[in-house]
Amino acid sequence: MSKFSGLVAGCIGCRMCTDECAFLKKYDLTLGDVDKLHELSYHCFLCGKCDSVCPVGIKGSSLLLEMRRDAVHNSGGKVDSAYNMMLLEKRNYKFKNYKHASEGSVLFPG
């Protein structure tokens, strides 16, 4: 039993979080899948979409942020290898941050 199980104890398995969240949908997970989520915590954008649809009030973004903190704590404060894998996976995103871009821009209102 994971130490994060208590944070999702009320999960009813409705999969509303999965339907709303691209990250959960990609890996076919729910917020109740804490062991797998811990492994993938750096792959989540912490957008909060799962928070807004959960009928029992589980805060997925807070859960995954806490999992990231736990990973840093367990690694002695070093950057987790999962974070490095996430950077590798997202290296070729269309809207990645170009520090020295000379033209074009993308506006993300929010």
C-alpha positions in Angstrom: 0.0 0.0 0.0 1.4 3.4 -1.1 1.7 6.3 1.3 -0.4 8.3 -1.1 -3.3 5.8 -1.0 -4.9 7.9 1.8 -5.0 11.0 -0.4 -7.2 9.1 -2.9 -9.1 6.8 -0.5 -12.4 8.3 -1.7 -11.8 7.4 -5.3 -14.9 5.7 -6.7 -13.2 4.7 -10.0 -15.6 6.7 -12.2 -12.8 7.6 -14.6 -14.1 11.2 -15.1 -10.5 12.3 -14.4 -9.2 10.1 -17.2 -11.8 11.4 -19.6 -10.9 15.0 -18.9 -7.1 14.7 -18.6 -4.7 14.1 -21.6 -2.0 12.8 -19.2 -4.3 10.2 -17.5 -5.8 9.3 -20.8 -2.4 8.7 -22.4 -1.4 6.2 -19.7 -5.0 4.9 -19.1 -4.8 5.8 -15.4 -7.1 7.2 -12.8 -6.2 9.2 -9.7 -6.6 6.0 -7.8 -3.6 4.4 -9.5 -1.1 6.0 -7.1 1.7 3.5 -7.6 1.9 4.1 -11.4 1.2 7.8 -10.9 4.2 8.1 -8.7 6.4 6.8 -11.4 4.9 9.2 -13.9 4.4 12.3 -11.7 6.7 14.5 -13.8 4.7 13.7 -17.0 1.7 15.6 -15.6 1.3 19.3 -16.5 -0.5 20.0 -13.2 -3.3 21.8 -15.1 -6.0 20.9 -12.6 -8.5 19.5 -15.1 -8.8 16.3 -13.0 -9.5 18.5 -9.9 -12.4 20.2 -11.6 -14.3 17.1 -12.6 -13.7 14.7 -9.6 -17.1 14.1 -8.0 -15.5 13.2 -4.6 -13.1 16.2 -4.6 -9.7 14.5 -5.1 -7.1 17.2 -6.0 -5.0 15.4 -8.6 -2.7 18.3 -9.2 -1.9 18.5 -5.5 -1.4 14.7 -5.3 1.1 14.7 -8.2 2.9 17.7 -6.9 3.3 15.9 -3.6 4.6 12.9 -5.4 7.2 15.1 -7.1 8.3 16.4 -3.8 8.5 12.9 -2.4 10.7 11.9 -5.4 13.1 14.8 -4.7 13.2 14.0 -1.0 13.9 10.3 -1.7 16.7 11.2 -4.1 18.5 13.4 -1.6 17.4 16.6 -3.4 18.8 15.6 -6.8 16.7 15.9 -9.9 14.8 12.7 -10.4 15.5 10.5 -13.4 11.8 10.6 -14.2 12.1 14.4 -14.7 15.0 13.8 -17.1 12.9 11.3 -19.0 10.0 13.8 -19.2 12.3 16.4 -20.6 13.5 13.9 -23.3 9.9 13.0 -24.2 8.9 16.7 -24.5 12.0 17.8 -26.4 10.3 18.0 -29.8 7.0 19.6 -28.7 5.7 22.1 -31.2 5.4 24.9 -28.7 8.5 24.3 -26.6 10.3 27.3 -25.2 12.7 28.7 -27.8 15.1 31.1 -26.0 16.6 32.5 -29.2 13.6 32.4 -31.5 13.6 35.3 -34.0 10.1 35.2 -35.1 6.6 34.0 -34.2 5.0 33.6 -30.9 2.4 31.6 -29.1 0.0 33.1 -26.6 -1.4 30.9 -23.8 -4.0 32.9 -22.1 -4.8 31.9 -18.6 
